Amino acid sequence: MTSPTGGPGRDPVEQRLRRTMEHMAARHEPAPVPMQRILRASRVRRTRRRTLTAAAAACLLAGLAVPVARLTSDGARRVDMPPAVTATPSPHPSAHLSAPAAVSAPIGSGTVAGVPWSVTLVYYPRLPAGYVRPDGLGTTVYRSLLCKRTVVAGIRVDRQGGQWADCYLLTGPDDPDDGSALFTASTPGQHDTRVFIGHPVAGTTHAVVTLHDGHRSAARVVDVPGTAQRAYAVALAAGSSIAYTQEYDASGHLLKTVPGGLPDGGG
């Protein structure tokens, strides 16, 4: 058998080269692995990563702590947060509503026998403060008031009876007062002047009052805004009396004749 390292038939030069390489390989020692240096470098890298991570976490916590701290303080200012919007509830409309205002309408005015006179209707949608219902009237049916303010020579007629002496209870704005009235002013200076207030039938635009002495006075019908109240007024000098009253529409057609002016024939 032939030796693997030499033997018959092997080239002497090849054998010398092989022995030389084996000799050199036996003399060469491999360099030791630098484990300590690798471990130190690894520890440095880990320490650096931990430091960077801790710094980033500290910044994040600091950023979160600012709004939290300010939100949990006195609330005077809120950083990086939208300001709180507190809705102020609107008061119920009825909170600002007072009693409905009175509605007034001048019905007529002028001078008779040198004495000035005027009539104004005042409608109260709700009974005004200070008004006392007459005894025996219900508390729910009559809720409105109509006052016939009649002034002669600068003095209100029936003022002796109090503030509401010339007022009448109604159930509401659609409750027409069809009660004509004759107001007599007997205070000194008023010369016993009388004022007739008529409440006409529907469709009436004007009325003519004829006195017993033949004198005639025309008056236009005036509406109280927002109500069914309609009226006209004529003044009578002392000693005069009404023979009859006639009411007409816009075309001049006679709608009604009332003897004496009043439903009972008085006047």
Buried (B, 14 or more C-beta within 10 A) or exposed (E): EEEEEBEEEBEEEEEEEBEEEEEEEEEEEEEEEEEEEEEEEEEEEEEEEEEEEEEEEEEEEEEEEEEEEBEEEEEEEEEEEEEEEEEEEEEEEEEEEEEEEEBBBEBBEBEBEEBBBBBBBBBBBEBBEEBEEEEEEEEEEBBBBBBBBBBBBEEBBBBEEEEBEBBBBBEEBEBBBEEBBBBBBEBEEBBBBBBBBBBBEEBBBBBBBBBEEEEEBEBEBBEBEEBBBBBBBBBBBBEBBBBBBBBBBEEEEEBBEBBBBBEEEEB
